[in-house]
Amino acid sequence: MFILCLLVLATGLCVGGASLPGMPGDFVVQVVSIPLALAVLAGRLRGRTPRLSRGEILLLLLGPAVAVAQLVPLPPAVWELLPRADLRLAPFDALGMAPDWRPASLDVEATGLALMSLLPPTVFFIGIRMLKRSERRALLLAAIALLTVGVFLGLAQLAGGPASPLRFYAMTNPSEAVGFFANRNHFAASLYVGVLFAAPFLIESGVGFLAARRKREVGAEHLVVLMGAATLTLLFCAAVVMTRSRAGAALALAAVVGIGVLLVLRPHNRWRRTSIVLFAGLFAGVGLFAAQAGLGRMLDRLASDTGVDGRFAITRNTLAAAEDFFPFGSGLGSFPKVYALYEESADLIPRAYVNAAHDDWLQLLLETGAVALVVAALVLAWVIGRGVDLFRRPDLGGGHLDLSVRRSAFLAVILLAVHSTVDYPLRTAAGMMLFALAAGLTGTRRHRSRDAAAAEPEVLPP
């Protein structure tokens, strides 16, 4: 199971960086995820039950169920009652034909692609919940390693210029670092997630270093882990600045602040004041390193960017479309086709194609209608439930490192959800892999018996 999860993760992060549906890389990720899906099913048949809450099960089932429902052909007497039925009638009227059976989605192909795109993150998330603690930690380390490779790839892209052969997509940001992605904002999202993925090792190695220093037992291993985690944090933050992503920079700053919060809230931290001082030093180091790495490029973009007004127009037009198609929605993946019907000439952005609403929550409202409200409610309930378990009633059964991993992963989920209000970081296979990994690492609410918890191998240090 672990090898299959690792394969899906690596494939998703390396070739799943495009947001346009139907890209070859997405197809590769979907094919690679099939063996994992079979392994999950086989494990379930052998009695290996993944640790999922009812809300998580409902969320996992809701997306595919909606897509399938939108693809089921409906008789004219039914679909003519749907909002904006005139759009479905137009082709028949143009051909002088009587209305025939057709699905509710306005873009059947896009909805089918959206349904297929849900397979990898779904089975990956379930697979994570079937792994041992040691395997989950190894998967986290693999993700950090892959994200680090992406940073150096981004540096090579900047060195090679707009014509660099290391840019893997024709539609990309030619003057920015994009790593394995097509879009700098999506690359930036992976980097602030990387900051939080490295956070548990930074926190626990820092506390361990202070404890060893007090006992005068500081060894090379303490310094190696601490310096390695600190270096990764600085590297990821500097790379975010090089992308010139405004949202990415803001959320990377939030991720660094989150490290400080986790450090303060760490149970049994006898060196809290010293830890805060060290964190302040790290925060200052991040700022100085980021400034040297590319703050000037970021400021140039802030001074010259003219796309804010275009974002407002996209939001306004998407809201109008969502209101017209409520409560059933226009169909998953149908945004480009529907938005073109609502875009006014004054809203056209030069040399730009609007393929997303730059607000995943709003786009979900347009494409699924009332279901989007259900999804938002379930996500909010999940966040509250996991937050209470992780911060008010922390379980130290797996040790401090395990708790730090779960808390950091929880913060990564929050930041990706917030980022989705101003962009679409989860519209790529790679973004969905990172989101599924973070959500899977948060663990489950404590509803198992003590015997069941004790049966799970203890592999993380206390």
Phi, psi and omega in degrees: 000317182297315181299319180293319176298317179297320180295316179295318179298311182297318179296316181298316182288331185271327184235001183256038186266004181263146179263342178290135182289152175082014179287150180304322180299322178297320179297320179298315180298319181294320179294317181295332182282347181297312176302324177294321178298318179293322179294320177298316179295317179296319177297321178295321180292333179272005176095005177275097184272123176294143182277093182235142175278166179298320179297320179294319178298317180296318178296320180294326182276333188295315182300304178300323180297317179295315180299316179297317179299324180285345180262349181288125179298136181242147177291155181305325181298337180268307186288342175290345177272349181286155177302144181054046177296339180300329179291329178279332179281335187305313180298322179292319179296321181295327181266357181067032182252156175285144179304141181236178178295141177200155180290167179286333181291141176278348178222089186298318181298315181295322179293321176297319177295322178296320178298316180295325182292342181281342184297307183301308182294329181293308182289330177294316178298314180295319179299320178300318181290351178259000181271160172283166179302316181298323180288323177295320179293321178296323178295321177296316179296323177296320178297317178299318180297317180294321178294325177294319175300320178299324178297312181292329174296319177298319177298319179294325178295318177296320180294325181278348178079186183301332182267013182301131177292352180276000172271115193270357183232141180291317177268102185207182173265098191292340183255006183239164172282128181234352179061227179277004185258170173266338187238134182296327180294323180287325174296317179298323178298318179295331183284317178289333171295321176299323176302315181286329176293327178279343186302316182302321181287327176293314182295308185289325177290326177294313178295320178296323178296317179296320179294317180292325180294322179295324180272002183058041180236031181293125179245172181298327182296326179296314182291322182297311181294316181297312181292324178296314180295319179295320179296318178298319179299313178297319182297313180297318181295318178296322180294326176300317180298323181293336177286341184060032176270119182294311179296320179298319180294317180296319182283331173295320175298318177297324179295319179295318176298322178300325176299317178297320179297315179297324179294317180293322184273001180297128179296146174060034177270100182284347183245042185300314181295316178296322179298319180296319178298316179295322178295319177301321176296319177297317181299316178295320178296320177300315181297315181293317181295319179295321179298318179291328186284332183169027179297327179298319178297321178295315180295323177299320180290319179298326182282331186254351185291134180237016186270358183294315180299323178296323178297319179297319179295319178298317179297315181298314181291323179293320177299318179297318179293318180298322178295320181292325185266356179291141011258004187263340179083168183264350181116135179302132179083000184272003186306309183303318181291319181287318183298324180301334180283340184251349182285129179266158183300327181289343182267355183296134179259122182304135176056034181224143176242121183276100180256357180205160184279355186057027174199096186299326180293318179292320179295323176296323177297318178294316189277335182237352178068229185297336179300326179299324178293323177295316179299315180299319180294319179294319178296318179297317178296320178296315181299315180296314181297314180291323179298317179297315182294321186277331187246329179265327180231062184295139178258116181263020181299332179261005181095170183293323180295319179298318178295318178296322177298313182294320179292317179296319177297322177299316178296325177297319176299316180299313182295321177294322177294320177293317179301328181292349176279345181234001181200195181224062182294341182263012177270003175250152177297323179295317178298320179292327176296316180295320179295316179296321178296313180298314180295322179293326181285345180291344182081194181237165176294149188280089178236001180277159177287162179296326180295319180294320179294322181290335182288341180282131184300140177266112185235348180267144180292151180290000000 
